[in-house]
């Protein structure tokens, strides 16, 4: 079996052996550097979230993780690896907006027809009929907050993989970028109206976009830096579901390759996150269940293809 590349010694999350197994271990605290890096990360995350909320745009992501990279003495390598990643994600966001300019008129009926024939109801409409009471309750706030984790969890996973072993970061970054740009192509070819837009057209019963807003914003929720409009019809595939499923596949895959006990149980628990994210986007009227299923399929394809490509590269 081919020898795997060497692993960074500083503040790793896992230690890989040549046999291919992964042994989960806590990072070693050498002269308190790892602890200082963790504190720097906590401070930078808190400051960005306090000022900007959980809408972590690519530029904010770079700033969040720059602080611990500086403490670890890896700032040059960090910027060399993360800045291109951030720029490509930013480019995807702009392509998504340009797709709306090129194809501003969405499809309403195909996904609605499929949803009704699969379930007999529209799950988003059913959920709001039973749980939405016109004002935000604790579970409405929880769903709205969970949607914003869409901008936080993938970068955190990317940085954890980068600390552990750069090749895994590159694999995850490649899968996320591939998933994003493949979705942008679909947004251009098949702009799809989410449930709240279909309700505004009178195609389904009473349903609103949660949390209630005065204007229609992009699912990205991010501050626009250049004058490319947001895309309110980027519903198929659901990237809220797709990114979450990609995170679960990546982390679960590493756990299954490890030697820790109950690894199957821990790997299974990873998929609670995409399930929770999916429930939130359906309940808030942002996606149909079919959007989520397609998002899962796109994420699985991106994960499988990049895993195969990087295995060939390493071997």
N, C-alpha and C positions, 0 to 999 in steps of 0.2 A: 504494500500500500504506500502511496506517495506520502512523503513527509509534509505535514502542513506547515505553512509559514510561521515564523517566530511570532510570539505574542509580546505586546508591550508589557513591561513589568509594573508600570505605575498605575495604581488605582484601577485595576481591572475588575470587571464584574464576574467574569468566568475565566477558567483556565482550561485550555484545550490540550488534549494529549494526542500523540500521533495516531493512536488507535481510533480516533474520531469521536470519542465520548467527551462529554462536557461535564466538568465538575464545578457546581455552583459554590462560590465561596465569597466571603466578605472581603472587601479590599483591605490591603494592609496599610496601616497608618504609619508611614515613615516620616518621622520628625513632625508629625501633625499636618503634613501637607495635604493628605487626602481629606482630613477633617476640615481644614481651612478651605479647600476647594468646595466641599459640600456646603459650608456656611456661605461662601461667595455665591454659589448657585442659588441658595435659598434667598439671599438678599436681592440678587438681580431679578429672580422670578417675582419676588414680592413687590419690588419697585415698579417693574413693568406692568404687573397686574393691577397695582394700585392706581397707576396713572392711566392705563389704557384698557383695563379690563382683561378678559380672556381672549380678546381678538389679537392673537399673536401673529402679526404679519411677518413675512420673511425677514425684513430688516430688524424687527424686534427680536425675532428668534436668534439672529446672529449676535445681537447685543446681550441677550440673556446668557448664552453659553460662553461668551468671550471671557467673562469674569472668572469662572472656574478654570478655563483653559490657561489664562494668565497665571493663576496660582500654581497650576501644575507644570508651568514652564513649556507649554505646548501651543502657545498662541499662534506662532507662524504656521505650524502644520494645521491647526484648527481653521485659520482663515483660508488657507489654501484648499482645504477640503469642503468647508461649509459655505463659503461665499458662492462658488459655482452652483451648489445645490439650491441655495436661497434664490439666486438669480433665475434658475430654471423654473422654480415654483412660481416666482413672480411673473415670468414670461407666460407660464400656463394661465395664470389668473387673467392676464391681459388678452390672451388668445380666447379665453372663455368669453370675455366681454366683446371682443371683435366678432365672435360667432353670433352674438345677439344682434349686432349691427347688420351682419350679412343675412341672417335668417331671423327677423324679428317676430314672425307670426308662428306661434306654436301649434302643435297638434294637441287636441283635447280628447278625442274619442277613442283612439286605439287602446291606450293604457287603461282608460276608464272601462271600456267594454271588457277587456281581459280581466280586470279586477272584479267586476260584477259577475262574470261567468265562472271565475275560479272560486269565489267566496259567497256568491249570492247577495252580498252587501258590499259597501265600500268601508273597509275597516276604519279609515280615518273618520268618516262620518259617524260610524257607530260609536267609536270611542268618545268623540266630542259630545254626542247626544247623551251619553251616560255620565260623563265626568266634567264637561265644561259648563260652568254655571254663570258665565258672563263676567266674572272677576277672577283675578289670579289667586289661586290657592297654593298651598305649600307644594303640592305635586306638580302644579303648572310651573311654578318657579324652578322646581327641580328639573323638569324636562327642558326648560329654556336654558338653564345652566349647563346641563349635559350636552346640549347642542354645541356649546362653545368649547367643550373639551376636544372637539374636532380639530381645533387649532393648536392645542397644547400637547395632547398625547403623542401624536406622531413625531414631533420634534424631540420630545423627551426620549422616546425610544431610539431615535436616530442618534442622539448624543450618547446615550448609554452604550449603544453598539460601537460608536466611535471610540469611547474610552476603553472598551473591551478589546476590540480588534478591528482595524480599519476596513478590512475586506468585507466584514459583515455590514459595516456602515454603508459601504459602496453598493453592496447588494440590495440593501433596504432602500437606499436613495434611488437606485436605478429602477426598482420596482414601483416606487411611489411616483417617480417622474413618468415612467411608462404608462402607469394607470391614469395619471392626470392628463397627459396629452392624448391618449386614446379616447378618453372621455370628452375632451374638447372637440375632437373630430365628430363624435356623435352629437354633441350639442349643436354643431353646425349643420349636420345632415338631418337631424331629427330633433328640433327643439320641442320639448314636451312640457305641457302645462301641468303644474302640481295640483293637488286636490283643491287648495284654496282658490286657485285661478278658475278651476272648473266650477266651483261654487259661485264665484262672481258672475260667471256666464249663465248660471241657472241650470247647469247640467246635472248637478247633484243637490241634495238638500242643504240645509243650513250648516255651514262650516266656515271657520275663520282661520286665518294665519295667526298662530300663537308664538310669542306674546303679541297682542294687538299693537300695530304700528300705524302711523299716519301715512307712510309711504312704503312702497314696495322696494325692498333691498335685496341684494344678492345673498345667497346662502353663505357666502364667504364672510359677510359681516365686517369685512376689513375696510379700513380707510383707504380710499382710492388716492393713489399718488399721481397718476397721469389721467387725462380726460377720456378714458375709455369707460363706457357705461357698465354698470353691473348687469348680470344676466339673470333675470328672474325665472327663466325657463330652462335652466340647466338641471333638469330633474332625472333624466335617464342617461347614464346610470347614476344612482345615488352615491356621491362620494363621501357623504357622512357614513353610510354603511360600508362603502368600499375601503376607505382609509382605516376604519375600525377593524374590519375583517382582515386587512393586510397586517395590521399590528398584531392581531391575535394569531394569525398564521405564523408570523415571524417569531414571536416569543414562544408560542407553543412548540414550534419546531425545534428551537434550541433546548427547551425543557425536555422534550422527548429524546433528544440526543445525549442527555446528561445521565449521570449515575445516581442522582438523588432519589430518595424514596418517594413513593406516591407520585411519580412524575406524570403518570397518565391522568390522575385526578387534577394536578396543578395545570397541566396543559388544557384539560377540559374547562377549567375555571376561566381561562383566558378568553373564552368565547362568550362569557357573560357580558363583556364590554360591547361587542358589536350587537348583541341582542338588545341590550339596554339602549344603545344609540338608535337602533332601528325602531324600537317602540316609541322613543321620543320623537323621531322625525315623522312617524305616522300620526301620532296623537296631535302634534302641533300643526298638522295639515300641510307639511312640506313635501311629503312623498307618499306614493302608493306602495303597497307591498311588492308589486312587480318591479318598481324602481329599485327596491332594496335587493331583490333577488338578482337583478341584472348587475347591480353594483358588486355583490358578492362574487358573481361569475367573473367580472372584469378583474377584481382583486386576486382571485385564485389564479387566473391566467398570468397576471403580472408576476405573482410570487413564483409560480412554477417555472416560467420562462427564465427569470433572472437567476433563480437557484440553479437551474441546469447550466446556464451560461457561465456562472461564476465557478461552478464545480469543474467544468471543462477547463476554465482558465487556470484554476489552482492546480489541477492535476497535470 
